């Protein structure tokens, strides 16, 4: 019996038919002396942000280039931006485009993402699906917030950028370093980032108490993001103890939140983010390392647990770290390979029945919410509409078409988004198969119809060419309808 799933999602035919208004993007103009070079250190300058309602914010700021891969695309560089006081001596918090007030921001160029939205879409999904396992001033948010802008650097146009906040102490509600009367400090909250370019030789463990980066074990390098100015034995000990000594599932179940671990794995699996399933692109944090994990007061004990937070999700939705996958050809990392290539602490608990139960339940919940096909499609459509209706996509592609050096992009954004939608439907079904969710149940109200008859229909590809038997998964025309094989 052949199962045919009929896609009734109208935006695949006309993805902008529902949009009646013309959108616009805010414009950010940044200025600093000199030219952009690889490994550019912080340089004093200024920023001017013009919102869509005409509101203008002018602030002193300093800038530096960021990212290992991003530094190879200086024609569209990613930058760190720190807002400063008039004399540049201190940080100056400010709310930009309605986001939380902070001083440190990222100007993400998305130079290897051909649709310039994967990182934002993936974080939107994550923020909707998963929250911190404790309350914060930011509604428990455990991921970045961001807005799309058009950027000018020293009055030169650079295209669409992703202005976003950072994963930091304030967002995660980590306890600040406490200064004692004797002049010493007590490290409390810690934030570690997996992966660093600061240590070139990662073949041997190396650790210096005053270093903000270390290699704990072979090719397992970390940065001490907070408190980096107080790097030392006290700050590094919790991470080293976990990775070097906590190599059993009971340790993991005591020192980590299982649902938080499950949520991160679902994100990586469903959106095929193989670049994040290893010793890079994730944060570990602890609210207060001085708390006792065995405290009878569970609230106090929980303050000593690790939390996992994602980072750099630009290879999601079939993307590739060099932008090599597009036009219907996407990364398709097999779900079955995950248990055999698991980073710490997953390789210790992927055979644990309690964790596997939570993992499956989180997909059951996610597939009806943040990971549902309508939800993912709506996020792709929202940003696709914004880019095209505002004219920003045309401006950016025409600008770089005239340059010798170019970032990765496509000209027909709507077409590319439709291919990615097809890819995600296939991935969604693979996730259902992986977790044993029967195909006979209705997948999504108003999106799919399930046909289980034995009738054979003449089948055509979307260009109208007759196909005797579809050779691969995808959309076809059968019985007058668009169907998915």
Residue pairs with C-beta under 8 A, 6 or more apart in sequence:
1 452
1 454
2 454
3 439
3 450
3 451
3 452
4 451
4 478
4 483
4 484
4 485
5 425
5 429
5 443
5 448
5 449
5 450
5 451
5 483
5 484
6 448
6 449
6 451
6 481
6 482
6 483
6 484
7 425
7 447
7 448
7 475
7 482
7 483
7 484
8 446
8 447
8 448
8 449
9 373
9 374
9 377
9 421
9 447
10 17
11 17
11 18
11 377
11 381
12 418
12 421
12 475
12 482
13 482
15 381
15 384
15 385
15 414
15 417
15 418
16 384
16 385
16 388
16 389
16 414
19 385
19 389
21 389
22 389
22 390
23 385
23 386
23 389
23 390
24 52
24 390
25 52
25 148
25 149
25 150
25 160
25 386
25 390
25 392
26 49
26 50
26 51
26 52
26 97
26 147
26 149
26 150
27 49
27 50
27 149
27 150
27 151
27 152
28 47
28 48
28 49
28 50
28 107
28 149
28 150
28 151
28 152
28 161
28 163
29 47
29 48
29 49
29 50
29 151
29 152
29 155
30 45
30 46
30 47
30 48
30 61
30 63
30 79
30 81
30 107
30 151
30 152
30 153
30 154
31 45
31 46
31 47
31 48
31 153
31 154
31 155
32 43
32 44
32 45
32 46
32 62
32 63
32 154
33 43
33 44
33 45
34 40
34 43
36 65
36 74
36 77
36 153
37 65
37 74
38 65
38 71
38 74
39 65
39 71
40 63
40 64
40 65
41 64
42 62
42 63
42 64
42 80
42 82
43 62
43 63
43 64
44 60
44 62
44 84
44 88
45 60
45 61
45 62
45 63
46 58
46 59
46 60
46 61
47 57
47 58
47 59
47 61
47 81
47 83
48 56
48 57
48 58
49 56
49 57
49 96
49 97
49 149
50 56
51 57
51 97
57 94
57 96
59 83
59 84
59 92
59 94
60 83
60 84
60 85
60 86
60 88
60 92
61 81
61 82
61 83
61 84
62 81
62 82
62 84
62 88
63 79
63 80
63 81
63 82
64 79
64 80
65 71
65 74
65 77
65 78
65 79
65 80
66 78
66 79
66 80
66 106
67 78
68 197
69 112
69 321
69 322
70 77
70 78
70 109
70 111
70 112
71 77
71 78
73 109
73 111
73 112
73 407
74 405
75 111
75 400
75 403
75 405
75 406
75 407
76 109
76 111
76 158
76 159
76 400
76 407
77 109
77 111
77 153
77 158
78 106
78 107
78 108
78 109
78 111
79 106
79 107
79 109
80 104
80 105
80 106
80 107
81 104
81 105
81 106
81 107
82 91
82 103
82 104
82 105
83 91
83 92
83 93
83 94
83 103
83 104
83 105
84 90
84 91
84 92
84 103
85 91
85 92
91 103
91 104
92 103
93 101
93 102
93 103
94 101
94 102
94 103
95 101
96 105
96 147
96 163
97 147
97 149
97 163
98 147
99 145
99 146
99 147
99 165
100 138
100 145
100 165
100 171
102 165
102 166
102 168
102 170
104 165
104 166
104 168
105 163
105 164
105 165
105 166
106 144
106 162
106 163
106 164
106 165
106 166
107 151
107 161
107 162
107 163
108 119
108 146
108 161
108 162
108 163
108 164
109 158
109 159
109 161
109 162
109 407
110 116
110 117
110 118
110 119
110 160
110 161
110 162
110 314
110 407
111 323
111 407
111 408
112 314
112 319
112 320
112 321
112 322
112 323
112 407
112 408
113 119
113 314
113 319
113 323
113 408
114 319
114 323
114 326
114 408
114 409
114 410
114 416
115 384
115 409
115 410
115 413
115 416
115 417
115 420
116 148
116 160
116 162
116 387
116 409
117 148
117 162
117 380
117 383
117 384
117 387
118 313
118 314
118 315
118 316
118 317
118 319
119 146
119 162
119 312
119 313
119 314
119 316
120 146
120 148
120 162
120 164
120 383
121 316
121 317
121 376
121 379
121 380
121 383
122 267
122 271
122 273
122 310
122 313
122 316
122 317
123 143
123 144
123 145
123 146
123 164
123 310
123 313
124 379
125 267
125 271
125 370
125 371
125 375
125 376
125 379
126 142
126 143
126 263
126 267
126 310
126 313
126 370
127 141
127 142
127 143
127 145
128 369
128 370
128 375
129 263
129 266
129 267
129 366
129 369
129 370
129 371
130 142
130 143
130 260
130 263
130 264
130 267
131 139
131 140
131 141
131 142
132 140
132 141
132 142
132 172
132 173
132 260
132 307
133 140
133 257
133 259
133 260
133 302
133 305
133 307
134 140
134 173
134 287
134 302
136 171
136 172
136 173
137 173
138 171
141 171
142 172
142 260
142 307
142 309
143 167
143 309
143 310
144 164
144 165
144 166
144 167
145 164
145 165
146 162
146 163
146 164
146 165
147 162
147 163
147 164
148 160
148 161
148 162
148 163
148 383
148 386
148 387
148 392
149 160
149 161
149 162
149 163
150 157
150 159
150 160
150 161
150 392
150 395
150 396
151 157
151 158
151 159
151 160
151 161
152 158
157 395
157 399
159 392
159 395
159 396
159 399
159 400
159 407
160 387
160 392
160 393
160 396
165 171
167 191
167 225
167 283
167 309
167 311
168 191
168 225
168 226
169 176
169 189
169 191
169 226
169 227
172 189
172 191
172 285
172 287
172 307
172 309
173 287
174 188
174 189
174 190
174 191
174 226
174 285
174 286
174 287
174 288
175 188
175 189
175 287
175 288
176 188
176 189
177 185
177 186
177 187
177 188
177 227
177 230
178 185
178 186
178 188
179 185
179 186
180 186
185 230
186 290
187 227
187 230
187 232
187 234
187 235
187 289
188 287
188 288
188 289
188 290
189 226
189 227
189 285
189 286
189 287
189 288
189 289
190 224
190 226
190 227
190 235
190 238
190 239
190 285
190 286
190 289
191 224
191 225
191 226
191 283
191 284
191 285
192 222
192 223
192 224
192 225
192 239
192 283
192 284
192 285
193 222
193 223
193 225
193 282
193 283
193 311
194 220
194 221
194 222
194 279
194 280
194 281
194 282
194 283
194 284
195 221
195 222
195 223
195 279
195 280
195 281
196 213
196 221
196 222
196 223
198 212
198 213
198 223
199 206
199 213
199 214
199 215
199 221
202 215
202 218
202 219
202 220
202 221
203 218
203 219
204 215
204 218
205 214
205 215
205 216
205 217
205 218
206 214
206 215
207 214
207 215
207 216
207 236
207 240
208 214
209 231
209 232
209 233
209 236
210 231
210 232
211 231
212 223
212 224
212 228
212 231
213 221
213 222
213 223
213 224
214 221
214 222
214 224
214 236
215 221
215 222
216 222
216 239
216 240
216 243
216 244
217 243
217 244
219 279
220 243
220 279
220 344
221 279
222 239
224 231
224 235
224 236
225 283
227 235
234 289
235 289
237 289
238 286
238 289
238 306
239 284
242 251
242 255
242 284
242 306
242 344
242 345
243 344
245 251
246 252
246 255
246 345
247 348
248 348
249 348
249 349
249 351
249 352
251 345
251 348
252 261
252 345
252 348
252 349
253 349
253 352
253 354
253 355
254 293
255 293
255 304
255 305
255 306
256 305
256 306
256 308
256 345
257 305
257 306
257 307
258 349
258 354
258 355
258 358
259 358
259 362
260 307
260 308
261 308
261 345
261 346
261 349
261 355
262 355
262 358
262 359
262 362
263 362
264 282
264 308
264 310
265 338
265 346
265 359
266 359
266 362
266 363
266 366
266 371
267 273
267 310
267 313
268 274
268 276
268 277
268 338
269 335
269 338
269 431
269 434
270 363
270 366
270 371
270 427
270 428
270 431
271 313
271 316
271 317
271 427
272 316
272 317
272 318
272 330
272 331
272 332
272 333
272 427
273 313
273 315
273 316
274 315
274 331
274 333
275 281
275 312
275 315
275 321
276 282
276 310
276 311
276 312
276 313
276 315
277 338
277 341
277 342
277 343
278 341
278 343
279 343
281 310
281 311
281 312
281 313
282 308
282 309
282 310
282 311
283 308
283 309
283 310
283 311
284 306
284 307
284 308
284 309
285 306
285 307
285 309
286 303
286 304
286 305
286 306
286 307
287 303
287 304
288 303
288 304
289 304
291 300
291 301
291 303
291 304
292 300
292 301
292 304
293 301
293 304
293 305
294 301
295 301
295 304
314 321
315 321
315 331
317 330
317 420
317 423
317 424
318 325
318 330
318 331
318 332
318 420
318 423
318 424
318 427
319 325
319 330
319 331
320 330
320 331
322 408
323 407
323 408
325 331
326 408
326 410
326 416
326 419
327 410
327 416
327 419
328 419
328 422
328 423
330 419
330 420
330 423
332 423
332 427
335 430
335 431
335 434
336 434
338 350
339 350
342 350
349 355
350 356
359 435
360 435
360 436
363 371
363 431
363 435
363 437
364 435
364 437
366 372
367 428
367 431
367 432
367 437
369 375
371 428
371 431
372 444
373 424
373 425
373 428
373 443
373 444
373 447
374 444
374 446
374 447
376 421
376 424
377 421
377 424
380 417
380 420
380 421
381 417
384 413
384 414
384 417
386 392
387 393
387 413
388 394
388 413
388 414
393 413
396 409
397 409
397 411
400 406
400 407
400 409
410 416
422 474
422 475
422 484
425 484
426 473
426 474
426 484
428 443
429 439
432 439
432 443
433 439
439 450
440 450
440 452
442 448
442 450
443 450
457 478
457 479
458 466
458 478
459 466
459 467
459 468
459 469
459 470
459 476
459 477
459 478
459 485
460 466
460 467
460 476
460 477
460 478
461 467
461 476
461 477
462 475
462 476
462 477
462 482
464 477
467 476
470 476
470 485
473 484
473 485
474 484
474 485
475 482
475 483
475 484
476 482
476 483
476 484
476 485
477 483
